[in-house]
């Protein structure tokens, strides 16, 4: 029973990392950032790469003066 739980957690974590990596890759490519770097970094851990990307690379916290 404990092995089934472990496999479920591993699959869930892998899915989160894969989805995060795909999002970072596509969004960085769309905004002309180093997309390969962000795609690979997104596979390593969660959620810090996404937070770092959105706050410091995309700078989503700034209000647009358009």
Residue, then its C-alpha position, 0 to 999 in steps of 0.5 A: x500500500x505504501x508503494x502505491x502512494x509513493x508512485x502516485x506522489x512521484x507521478x504527480x511531482x513529475x507532471x507538475x515539473x513537466x507542465x512548469x517546464x513547458x510553460x516556461x519554455x513557451x512563454x520565454x520563447x514568445x517573449x524572446x528570452x533564453x527559452x532553452x534555459x528556462x525550459x531546463x530550469x523548470x524541470x529541476x524544481x518547483x515553484x521557484x523557477x516560475x516565480x523567479x521568471x515571472x517576477x524578475x524576467x517578465x517583471x509582471x509586478x510593474x504597472x504599464x504606463x501605456 
